[in-house]
């Protein structure tokens, strides 16, 4: 990353994993399968269970990379620092490898970012970044003289691509992460994806993750199924060809799995007028 720390090329997402044992089992399984990056958030309401899964994974803390995020309400009420401390408490960690602002709430981004900078300087977190930020939000931080984010995390998959933000992040040394990198299954049955998967004797998920990895994107697949957790961590035996990459690029139809990712809903969400999750 642009701050000198290294980030694993694939992460295990924990969104919608229930805190009734499911999250614990899935996270521990992911770590045993080779994942070293676990992506969490206060909004997921399962960080205590995720923390147990991390502890049960059998891998030393210094070999893991743990991310969390500050939710919108904490930006609005000015309790960003408290949110960070709560994540550390629930995850039972002394520090976080990466803390993100979950959404760039209008008028609150720069102030929240300054709190993250302070938390980094105090050692509560090592790296800081943002999620769901487009180019204007990143430029806003630049104009404010802030440290450039190490990471920007957005929805990205074959049916929902953001080449403009991806290119801007590349130009600024910002790691681009993809949440819902498989489109929550929406594009897994696409004939283009399945035909490429057959050619590589791979799963559709492995093909999509390889396509994203080839773009320098850190993908965050999530699954409850032990077999899929393990298979998603495996890379293709042979890289995708340029024609295969072009075919996957051509699938973009600006079809998100989260309505807030669409241009018409994005601004409304940041104004507190939408809650599609």
SULWO-V747689 format. One record per pair of residues at least 6 apart in sequence whose ideal C-beta (glycine too) atoms are under 8 Angstrom apart, sorted by the first residue. I is the first residue (numbers start at 1). J is the second residue. Records with the same first field share a line. If there is no record, write none. Layout:
I->J  J
This chain:
1->7  127  150  151  173  175
2->148  150  172  173  174  175
3->126  127  147  150
5->97  126  127  150
7->37  65  97  98  127  150  151  175  218
8->35  36  37  65  218
9->213  218
10->35  37  209  213  218  219  220  221  232  233
11->35  37  38  39  65  67  177  218  219  220
12->26  27  30  31  35  37  38  39  220  221  222  229
13->39  179  220  221  222
14->23  26  27  38  39  40  41  44  46  50  222
15->41  44  179  222
16->44  222
17->23  26  27  44  46  49  50  222  224
18->46  49
19->45  46  48  49
20->49
21->49
22->49  224
23->46  49  50  53
24->49  50  52  53  56
25->53
26->53  223  224  229
27->38  49  50  53  54  56  57
28->53  54  56  57  58
29->226  229  230
30->38  53  57  229  233
31->38  53  54  57  58  59  64
32->57  58
33->229  230  233
34->233
35->229  233
36->59  63  64  65
37->64  65  66  67  218
38->50  53  54  64  65  66  67
39->67  179  220
40->46  47  50  66  67  68  69  87  91
41->47  68  69  71  100  102
42->68  69  70  71  74  83  86  87  102
43->69  71  102  277
44->50
47->68  87  90  91
48->90  91
50->91
51->90  91  92  93
54->64  66  91  92  93
55->92
57->64
61->93
64->97
65->97  98
66->91  93  96  97  98
67->96  97  98  99  100
68->84  87  91  96  98  99  100
69->99  100  101  102  131
70->80  83  84  99  100  101  102  112  116
71->83  102  103
72->102  103  105  272
74->80  82  83  112
75->101  103  105  108  109  111  112
76->105  108  272
78->111
80->112  115  116
81->115  118  119
84->96  99  115  116  119  124  125
85->124
87->96  99
88->94  95  96  124
95->123  124  125  126
96->124  125  126
97->125  126  127
98->125  126  127  128  129  150  151
99->116  119  120  124  125  127  128  129
100->128  129  130  131  151  153
101->109  112  113  116  129  130  131  133
102->131  132
103->131  132  260  269  270
104->130  132  133  137  140  270
105->112  270  272
106->267  270  271
109->130  133  137  140  141
110->140  141  144  146
113->128  130  141  144  146
114->146
116->125  128
117->128  146  147
119->125  128
120->126  127  128
127->150  151
128->147  149  150
129->149  150  151  152  153  174  175
130->137  138  141  149  151  152  153
131->152  153  154  177  179
132->153  154  155  260  261
133->149  152  154  165
134->162  164  165  266
135->164  165  168
138->148  149  152  168  169  172  174
141->148  149
142->148
148->172  173  174
149->174
150->174  175
151->174  175  176  177  218
152->165  169  174  175  176  177
153->176  177  178  179  220
154->162  165  176  177  178  179  261
155->178  179  180  256  257  258  261
156->162  166  176  178  179  180  181  212  217
157->178  180  181  182  183  186  187  208  212  257
158->183  187  190  192  193  208  211  248  251  252
159->183  186  187  190  251  252  253  254  255  256
160->180  183  252  253  254  255  256  257  261
161->249  252  254
165->176
166->176  215  217
168->174
169->175  176
170->176  216
175->216  218
176->215  216  217  218
177->217  218  219  220
178->212  217  218  219  220
179->220
180->220  257  258
181->208  209  212  217  219  220  221
182->188  205  208  209  221
183->255  257
184->257
186->255  257
187->193  208  251
188->194  204  205  208
189->204
190->204  251
192->247  248  250  251
193->204  207  208  248  251
194->204
196->207  240  244  247  248
197->203  204  206  207
199->244
200->206  207  236  237  238  240
201->237
202->210  236  237
203->231  232
205->221  228  231  232
206->231  232  234  235  236
207->236  240  248
208->248
209->219  221  232
210->235  236  239  240
211->240  244  245  248
212->219
213->219  235
214->239  240  245
221->232
223->229  232
240->248
254->262
256->262
258->276  277
259->265  274  276
260->266  269  274  276  277
265->274  276
268->274
269->275  276
